[in-house]
Amino acid sequence: MTHPLPFNENCPRCGQPFRCGAQDDRCDCFDLKLTPELREQIARDYSDCLCVSCLKELALATPASPAN
């Protein structure tokens, strides 16, 4: 039985602990589709990683970029 990795961050948006896997070369956030505008907004508003739940919530609340 494998044990989950320990939490190593608190989300600056919701405050919940989470495991950021970016340093491990694999994180659940890698699979999320975020618009360039949302990425810029997150970078402006937060100085650290957000948990996947918050990223999903923000992505759902953000209109998709128009297709070219």
N, C-alpha and C positions, 0 to 999 in steps of 0.2 A: 504494500500500500504506500503510495506516495503522499507526502504531506505538502500542503500548499506553502508557497514561499511566504515569508513574513511580510507584513505591511512595511513600507519604507517611506511613505509620503502621507501627508494630509492634504486633501484637495483644497486649494485656496478658494474655491467657489462654494462648496457645501460643507467643508470641514471634516468629511468622513475619511478614515484611513483607507489607503489602497496600495497596491503593489504596482509600481511603475516598472515596466519591463524594458524600457528604451535602452538602458545600460546593458541588458541581457541580450540585445539584438532581436528581441521578439516581444511585442506588446500588443494587447488586444486593440489598442487605438490605431495600429498600423492598418487595420482593415476598414476603418471608417472613412467615408467620403465626405470631406469638409470642403466647402467652397473657399477659394482664395480670400474672399472678403471676410469669411468667418475666421479663418486662420489669422488674418491681420488683426481682427477685433480681439481675439483671444490673446495674441501677443501683446496688444496694447493694454488690455485690462488685467492680465495676470502675469506674474513673473515666474511661474512654475507650472508644471504639468497639472492638468485637470484629470479627474477620474473618468473612466469610460462612461459611466452613467451620466455625468454632466455633459460630456462631449456629445453623447447621443441626444440628450435633451436639447442642447443648443442647435445641433444639426437639424433636428425635426422642426424647430421653431424658425429656422432660417430658410427663406425661399431659395430654391436652386438657381444657379446661374443660368441665364438663357443659353440655349444651344446655338452654336454657330452654324 
